[in-house]
């Protein structure tokens, strides 16, 4: 089974919640590029971050990211701030430029993972695809 979301749908959801535009673009089957506008010295510039889905183990997603030393520093700083926010226990910074996302720690997602097994998250030119299968005996 598969869920599909276009980049535009995701961008619109993010903009509605945060007021921020985060343009997304395809890099390869498991990597997406996300842009973000930053004001630097009276000038607005777009910085980019490549996020790769490295692996999925149960309810855990292992990601890696890159975008240069400045971007990597900004991500590490943001991750340290997230720890103190609601849901912060879902995200853990690992060695290097890697992140562990524990989806099962989210109370809204946890019941879903009782019924399905996440298999893959991958990308094409304009879509994020989430592949999953029902667990044996579970009604989806």
N, CA and C atoms as a LAMMPS dump frame, in Angstrom:
ITEM: TIMESTEP
0
ITEM: NUMBER OF ATOMS
420
ITEM: BOX BOUNDS ff ff ff
-5.0000000000000000e+02 5.0000000000000000e+02
-5.0000000000000000e+02 5.0000000000000000e+02
-5.0000000000000000e+02 5.0000000000000000e+02
ITEM: ATOMS id mol type element x y z
1 1 1 N 0.845 -1.158 0
2 1 2 C 0 0 0
3 1 3 C 0.904 1.239 0
4 2 1 N 0.328 2.324 -0.474
5 2 2 C 1.156 3.52 -0.604
6 2 3 C 0.334 4.792 -0.382
7 3 1 N 0.918 5.713 0.384
8 3 2 C 0.395 7.07 0.504
9 3 3 C 1.28 7.96 -0.357
10 4 1 N 0.659 8.908 -1.032
11 4 2 C 1.409 9.834 -1.887
12 4 3 C 1.008 11.263 -1.551
13 5 1 N 2.012 12.118 -1.39
14 5 2 C 1.796 13.542 -1.154
15 5 3 C 2.677 14.305 -2.124
16 6 1 N 2.104 15.277 -2.811
17 6 2 C 2.951 16.09 -3.686
18 6 3 C 3.723 17.081 -2.829
19 7 1 N 4.839 17.539 -3.354
20 7 2 C 5.63 18.545 -2.644
21 7 3 C 4.779 19.787 -2.38
22 8 1 N 3.946 20.145 -3.34
23 8 2 C 3.101 21.332 -3.183
24 8 3 C 2.13 21.153 -2.018
25 9 1 N 1.528 19.967 -1.879
26 9 2 C 0.625 19.717 -0.754
27 9 3 C 1.353 19.885 0.578
28 10 1 N 2.567 19.339 0.663
29 10 2 C 3.346 19.436 1.897
30 10 3 C 3.75 20.886 2.153
31 11 1 N 4.213 21.574 1.119
32 11 2 C 4.603 22.978 1.25
33 11 3 C 3.423 23.825 1.73
34 12 1 N 2.236 23.573 1.183
35 12 2 C 1.043 24.318 1.588
36 12 3 C 0.68 24.05 3.043
37 13 1 N 0.801 22.789 3.494
38 13 2 C 0.515 22.462 4.895
39 13 3 C 1.494 23.178 5.818
40 14 1 N 2.767 23.165 5.461
41 14 2 C 3.78 23.834 6.28
42 14 3 C 3.527 25.329 6.32
43 15 1 N 3.225 25.923 5.174
44 15 2 C 2.969 27.361 5.109
45 15 3 C 1.734 27.74 5.941
46 16 1 N 0.703 26.9 5.907
47 16 2 C -0.506 27.182 6.675
48 16 3 C -0.236 27.136 8.184
49 17 1 N 0.638 26.221 8.611
50 17 2 C 0.94 26.073 10.045
51 17 3 C 1.966 27.081 10.535
52 18 1 N 2.948 27.42 9.69
53 18 2 C 4.086 28.217 10.162
54 18 3 C 4.211 29.587 9.497
55 19 1 N 3.561 29.739 8.349
56 19 2 C 3.735 30.975 7.586
57 19 3 C 5.041 31.006 6.814
58 20 1 N 5.766 29.903 6.8
59 20 2 C 7.063 29.82 6.112
60 20 3 C 6.933 29.001 4.825
61 21 1 N 7.63 29.446 3.803
62 21 2 C 7.7 28.698 2.551
63 21 3 C 8.96 27.837 2.568
64 22 1 N 8.795 26.551 2.334
65 22 2 C 9.922 25.619 2.266
66 22 3 C 9.856 24.886 0.929
67 23 1 N 10.421 25.478 -0.13
68 23 2 C 10.378 24.799 -1.425
69 23 3 C 11.135 23.476 -1.386
70 24 1 N 10.555 22.467 -2.016
71 24 2 C 11.133 21.123 -2.047
72 24 3 C 11.41 20.731 -3.483
73 25 1 N 12.487 19.961 -3.65
74 25 2 C 12.792 19.442 -4.986
75 25 3 C 13.461 18.081 -4.872
76 26 1 N 13.313 17.316 -5.908
77 26 2 C 13.822 15.95 -6.006
78 26 3 C 15.329 15.948 -6.228
79 27 1 N 16.031 15.078 -5.507
80 27 2 C 17.463 14.841 -5.755
81 27 3 C 17.663 13.435 -6.315
82 28 1 N 17.214 12.437 -5.548
83 28 2 C 17.226 11.059 -6.033
84 28 3 C 16.141 10.284 -5.297
85 29 1 N 16.099 8.988 -5.51
86 29 2 C 15.012 8.162 -4.998
87 29 3 C 14.784 8.303 -3.494
88 30 1 N 15.841 8.547 -2.726
89 30 2 C 15.703 8.65 -1.28
90 30 3 C 16.171 9.991 -0.72
91 31 1 N 16.417 10.971 -1.588
92 31 2 C 16.911 12.274 -1.137
93 31 3 C 16.065 13.392 -1.711
94 32 1 N 15.742 14.35 -0.832
95 32 2 C 14.968 15.519 -1.226
96 32 3 C 15.749 16.767 -0.801
97 33 1 N 15.616 17.826 -1.566
98 33 2 C 16.248 19.108 -1.243
99 33 3 C 15.171 20.051 -0.711
100 34 1 N 15.445 20.68 0.426
101 34 2 C 14.507 21.622 1.022
102 34 3 C 15.206 22.963 1.162
103 35 1 N 14.549 24.011 0.687
104 35 2 C 15.098 25.358 0.779
105 35 3 C 14.439 26.136 1.901
106 36 1 N 15.136 27.174 2.358
107 36 2 C 14.617 28.022 3.421
108 36 3 C 15.203 29.413 3.263
109 37 1 N 14.353 30.426 3.334
110 37 2 C 14.841 31.796 3.2
111 37 3 C 15.348 32.313 4.535
112 38 1 N 16.549 32.906 4.49
113 38 2 C 17.187 33.438 5.689
114 38 3 C 17.593 34.879 5.412
115 39 1 N 17.357 35.758 6.384
116 39 2 C 17.808 37.141 6.255
117 39 3 C 19.236 37.256 6.785
118 40 1 N 20.139 37.688 5.899
119 40 2 C 21.54 37.854 6.26
120 40 3 C 21.984 39.25 5.841
121 41 1 N 22.344 40.057 6.811
122 41 2 C 22.862 41.397 6.528
123 41 3 C 21.98 42.164 5.549
124 42 1 N 20.719 42.335 5.904
125 42 2 C 19.757 43.116 5.121
126 42 3 C 19.461 42.508 3.753
127 43 1 N 19.752 41.254 3.576
128 43 2 C 19.497 40.584 2.307
129 43 3 C 18.877 39.22 2.601
130 44 1 N 17.895 38.849 1.81
131 44 2 C 17.277 37.537 1.959
132 44 3 C 17.918 36.58 0.969
133 45 1 N 18.361 35.461 1.491
134 45 2 C 18.967 34.44 0.639
135 45 3 C 18.338 33.091 0.965
136 46 1 N 18.337 32.188 0.02
137 46 2 C 17.795 30.854 0.238
138 46 3 C 18.932 29.886 0.503
139 47 1 N 18.82 29.175 1.606
140 47 2 C 19.79 28.127 1.916
141 47 3 C 19.105 26.793 1.691
142 48 1 N 19.898 25.781 1.405
143 48 2 C 19.314 24.492 1.095
144 48 3 C 19.874 23.377 1.944
145 49 1 N 19.075 22.354 2.083
146 49 2 C 19.428 21.199 2.877
147 49 3 C 18.973 19.956 2.123
148 50 1 N 19.87 19.016 1.951
149 50 2 C 19.513 17.73 1.356
150 50 3 C 19.242 16.747 2.487
151 51 1 N 18.081 16.097 2.453
152 51 2 C 17.713 15.113 3.463
153 51 3 C 17.534 13.77 2.782
154 52 1 N 18.231 12.765 3.311
155 52 2 C 18.185 11.416 2.746
156 52 3 C 17.565 10.454 3.743
157 53 1 N 16.636 9.625 3.285
158 53 2 C 16.086 8.543 4.092
159 53 3 C 17.064 7.384 3.951
160 54 1 N 17.849 7.149 5.013
161 54 2 C 18.869 6.091 4.974
162 54 3 C 18.273 4.713 5.198
163 55 1 N 17.422 4.6 6.214
164 55 2 C 16.814 3.299 6.493
165 55 3 C 15.601 3.487 7.395
166 56 1 N 14.813 2.425 7.438
167 56 2 C 13.64 2.38 8.306
168 56 3 C 13.714 1.072 9.072
169 57 1 N 13.612 1.187 10.395
170 57 2 C 13.607 0.005 11.259
171 57 3 C 12.393 0.104 12.17
172 58 1 N 11.363 -0.644 11.845
173 58 2 C 10.13 -0.573 12.623
174 58 3 C 9.506 0.807 12.517
175 59 1 N 9.391 1.485 13.649
176 59 2 C 8.793 2.819 13.714
177 59 3 C 9.855 3.913 13.649
178 60 1 N 11.104 3.522 13.467
179 60 2 C 12.212 4.474 13.473
180 60 3 C 12.711 4.754 12.055
181 61 1 N 12.91 6.034 11.771
182 61 2 C 13.444 6.447 10.47
183 61 3 C 14.816 7.068 10.711
184 62 1 N 15.813 6.576 9.993
185 62 2 C 17.163 7.118 10.071
186 62 3 C 17.389 8.016 8.86
187 63 1 N 17.696 9.271 9.137
188 63 2 C 17.912 10.266 8.096
189 63 3 C 19.349 10.765 8.159
190 64 1 N 19.836 11.239 7.029
191 64 2 C 21.089 11.984 7.018
192 64 3 C 20.82 13.287 6.277
193 65 1 N 21.67 14.281 6.542
194 65 2 C 21.471 15.583 5.928
195 65 3 C 22.811 16.188 5.556
196 66 1 N 22.759 17.09 4.598
197 66 2 C 23.963 17.792 4.171
198 66 3 C 23.58 19.093 3.501
199 67 1 N 24.541 19.973 3.461
200 67 2 C 24.288 21.262 2.84
201 67 3 C 25.423 22.233 3.096
202 68 1 N 26.525 21.723 3.589
203 68 2 C 27.66 22.572 3.914
204 68 3 C 27.753 22.787 5.409
205 69 1 N 28.924 23.215 5.859
206 69 2 C 29.178 23.337 7.297
207 69 3 C 28.237 24.322 7.98
208 70 1 N 27.932 25.442 7.352
209 70 2 C 27.029 26.415 7.964
210 70 3 C 25.645 25.844 8.175
211 71 1 N 25.15 25.148 7.179
212 71 2 C 23.822 24.54 7.261
213 71 3 C 23.826 23.443 8.322
214 72 1 N 24.873 22.637 8.322
215 72 2 C 24.946 21.543 9.293
216 72 3 C 24.978 22.081 10.723
217 73 1 N 25.657 23.188 10.943
218 73 2 C 25.675 23.823 12.26
219 73 3 C 24.27 24.3 12.627
220 74 1 N 23.567 24.905 11.671
221 74 2 C 22.207 25.387 11.926
222 74 3 C 21.271 24.229 12.269
223 75 1 N 21.422 23.099 11.589
224 75 2 C 20.573 21.942 11.867
225 75 3 C 20.863 21.406 13.265
226 76 1 N 22.137 21.277 13.616
227 76 2 C 22.488 20.789 14.959
228 76 3 C 21.921 21.724 16.033
229 77 1 N 21.996 23.033 15.799
230 77 2 C 21.452 24.001 16.747
231 77 3 C 19.939 23.848 16.861
232 78 1 N 19.265 23.725 15.729
233 78 2 C 17.806 23.552 15.739
234 78 3 C 17.417 22.261 16.46
235 79 1 N 18.17 21.185 16.232
236 79 2 C 17.87 19.918 16.893
237 79 3 C 18.026 20.031 18.405
238 80 1 N 19.002 20.794 18.854
239 80 2 C 19.174 20.961 20.3
240 80 3 C 18.007 21.748 20.892
241 81 1 N 17.431 22.676 20.129
242 81 2 C 16.273 23.445 20.593
243 81 3 C 14.998 22.6 20.608
244 82 1 N 14.874 21.692 19.661
245 82 2 C 13.681 20.849 19.55
246 82 3 C 13.545 19.937 20.767
247 83 1 N 14.653 19.522 21.346
248 83 2 C 14.62 18.602 22.487
249 83 3 C 13.722 19.109 23.61
250 84 1 N 13.626 20.424 23.782
251 84 2 C 12.857 21.009 24.875
252 84 3 C 11.413 21.307 24.504
253 85 1 N 11.008 20.942 23.302
254 85 2 C 9.657 21.212 22.819
255 85 3 C 8.794 19.955 22.928
256 86 1 N 7.458 20.129 22.918
257 86 2 C 6.6 18.936 22.886
258 86 3 C 6.946 18.074 21.672
259 87 1 N 7.092 16.788 21.878
260 87 2 C 7.47 15.877 20.801
261 87 3 C 8.967 15.812 20.571
262 88 1 N 9.73 16.556 21.341
263 88 2 C 11.176 16.581 21.175
264 88 3 C 11.847 15.24 21.404
265 89 1 N 11.191 14.37 22.166
266 89 2 C 11.765 13.044 22.407
267 89 3 C 11.677 12.138 21.175
268 90 1 N 10.967 12.596 20.149
269 90 2 C 10.865 11.815 18.902
270 90 3 C 12.121 11.934 18.05
271 91 1 N 12.909 12.993 18.269
272 91 2 C 14.039 13.284 17.389
273 91 3 C 15.336 13.212 18.179
274 92 1 N 16.297 12.474 17.63
275 92 2 C 17.604 12.347 18.268
276 92 3 C 18.696 12.599 17.239
277 93 1 N 19.612 13.498 17.579
278 93 2 C 20.776 13.735 16.723
279 93 3 C 21.763 12.598 16.959
280 94 1 N 22.217 11.986 15.887
281 94 2 C 23.194 10.906 15.964
282 94 3 C 24.558 11.428 15.532
283 95 1 N 25.546 10.56 15.496
284 95 2 C 26.888 10.947 15.053
285 95 3 C 26.853 11.511 13.644
286 96 1 N 27.743 12.466 13.397
287 96 2 C 27.831 13.057 12.069
288 96 3 C 26.566 13.826 11.759
289 97 1 N 26.143 13.745 10.557
290 97 2 C 24.955 14.481 10.096
291 97 3 C 23.795 13.506 9.945
292 98 1 N 23.48 12.832 11.048
293 98 2 C 22.408 11.835 11.021
294 98 3 C 21.389 12.128 12.103
295 99 1 N 20.148 11.744 11.821
296 99 2 C 19.031 11.98 12.739
297 99 3 C 18.202 10.701 12.829
298 100 1 N 17.753 10.401 14.028
299 100 2 C 16.807 9.316 14.253
300 100 3 C 15.463 9.944 14.596
301 101 1 N 14.422 9.557 13.848
302 101 2 C 13.057 10.024 14.121
303 101 3 C 12.261 8.812 14.595
304 102 1 N 11.79 8.896 15.834
305 102 2 C 11.023 7.805 16.446
306 102 3 C 9.526 8.108 16.317
307 103 1 N 8.935 7.677 15.215
308 103 2 C 7.527 7.97 14.957
309 103 3 C 6.599 7.338 15.982
310 104 1 N 6.993 6.192 16.526
311 104 2 C 6.16 5.5 17.504
312 104 3 C 5.986 6.255 18.809
313 105 1 N 6.807 7.257 19.053
314 105 2 C 6.682 8.062 20.282
315 105 3 C 5.573 9.105 20.174
316 106 1 N 5.045 9.299 18.97
317 106 2 C 3.957 10.257 18.771
318 106 3 C 2.65 9.553 19.107
319 107 1 N 1.876 10.137 20.04
320 107 2 C 0.651 9.472 20.49
321 107 3 C -0.398 9.344 19.389
322 108 1 N -0.35 10.199 18.371
323 108 2 C -1.297 10.081 17.268
324 108 3 C -0.862 9.006 16.276
325 109 1 N 0.443 8.806 16.129
326 109 2 C 0.944 7.816 15.183
327 109 3 C 1.062 6.421 15.787
328 110 1 N 1.276 6.347 17.071
329 110 2 C 1.488 5.066 17.736
330 110 3 C 0.395 4.036 17.43
331 111 1 N -0.898 4.398 17.5
332 111 2 C -1.933 3.403 17.175
333 111 3 C -1.885 2.941 15.713
334 112 1 N -1.412 3.8 14.831
335 112 2 C -1.295 3.425 13.419
336 112 3 C -0.252 2.334 13.259
337 113 1 N 0.86 2.461 14.005
338 113 2 C 1.929 1.468 13.892
339 113 3 C 1.58 0.139 14.538
340 114 1 N 0.464 0.086 15.262
341 114 2 C -0.033 -1.194 15.753
342 114 3 C -0.65 -1.988 14.606
343 115 1 N -1.033 -1.285 13.531
344 115 2 C -1.738 -1.92 12.408
345 115 3 C -0.916 -2.048 11.135
346 116 1 N 0.108 -1.195 10.993
347 116 2 C 0.884 -1.223 9.747
348 116 3 C 2.38 -1.313 10.028
349 117 1 N 3.097 -1.736 9.013
350 117 2 C 4.559 -1.747 9.06
351 117 3 C 5.063 -0.827 7.949
352 118 1 N 5.829 0.168 8.338
353 118 2 C 6.406 1.11 7.39
354 118 3 C 7.529 0.413 6.633
355 119 1 N 7.504 0.483 5.307
356 119 2 C 8.498 -0.201 4.482
357 119 3 C 9.505 0.743 3.843
358 120 1 N 9.035 1.89 3.329
359 120 2 C 9.947 2.78 2.611
360 120 3 C 9.334 4.171 2.515
361 121 1 N 10.207 5.143 2.414
362 121 2 C 9.827 6.514 2.063
363 121 3 C 10.744 6.897 0.928
364 122 1 N 10.154 7.26 -0.212
365 122 2 C 10.975 7.607 -1.364
366 122 3 C 10.31 8.729 -2.148
367 123 1 N 11.043 9.246 -3.118
368 123 2 C 10.64 10.455 -3.818
369 123 3 C 10.706 10.264 -5.324
370 124 1 N 9.883 11.053 -6.037
371 124 2 C 10.066 11.208 -7.478
372 124 3 C 10.048 12.701 -7.768
373 125 1 N 9.869 13.087 -8.991
374 125 2 C 10.027 14.487 -9.387
375 125 3 C 9.139 15.454 -8.619
376 126 1 N 7.948 15.013 -8.182
377 126 2 C 7.064 15.952 -7.479
378 126 3 C 6.277 15.328 -6.336
379 127 1 N 6.668 14.114 -5.9
380 127 2 C 5.868 13.379 -4.933
381 127 3 C 6.72 12.691 -3.874
382 128 1 N 6.198 12.67 -2.643
383 128 2 C 6.743 11.842 -1.569
384 128 3 C 5.846 10.621 -1.473
385 129 1 N 6.45 9.436 -1.469
386 129 2 C 5.687 8.198 -1.406
387 129 3 C 6.063 7.441 -0.136
388 130 1 N 5.046 6.991 0.59
389 130 2 C 5.238 6.24 1.823
390 130 3 C 4.654 4.856 1.594
391 131 1 N 5.514 3.854 1.577
392 131 2 C 5.086 2.469 1.36
393 131 3 C 4.922 1.774 2.704
394 132 1 N 3.825 1.023 2.851
395 132 2 C 3.57 0.287 4.093
396 132 3 C 2.758 -0.939 3.775
397 133 1 N 2.756 -1.869 4.725
398 133 2 C 1.929 -3.08 4.615
399 133 3 C 1.162 -3.267 5.918
400 134 1 N -0.027 -3.845 5.835
401 134 2 C -0.761 -4.138 7.069
402 134 3 C -0.032 -5.246 7.853
403 135 1 N -0.054 -5.132 9.152
404 135 2 C 0.501 -6.197 9.994
405 135 3 C -0.468 -7.366 9.981
406 136 1 N 0.063 -8.557 10.16
407 136 2 C -0.763 -9.774 10.153
408 136 3 C -1.88 -9.646 11.187
409 137 1 N -3.107 -9.875 10.743
410 137 2 C -4.261 -9.839 11.624
411 137 3 C -4.808 -8.459 11.934
412 138 1 N -4.137 -7.417 11.438
413 138 2 C -4.602 -6.049 11.718
414 138 3 C -5.567 -5.578 10.65
415 139 1 N -6.573 -4.861 11.075
416 139 2 C -7.505 -4.262 10.14
417 139 3 C -7.026 -2.84 9.858
418 140 1 N -6.824 -2.521 8.588
419 140 2 C -6.348 -1.174 8.217
420 140 3 C -7.511 -0.297 7.894
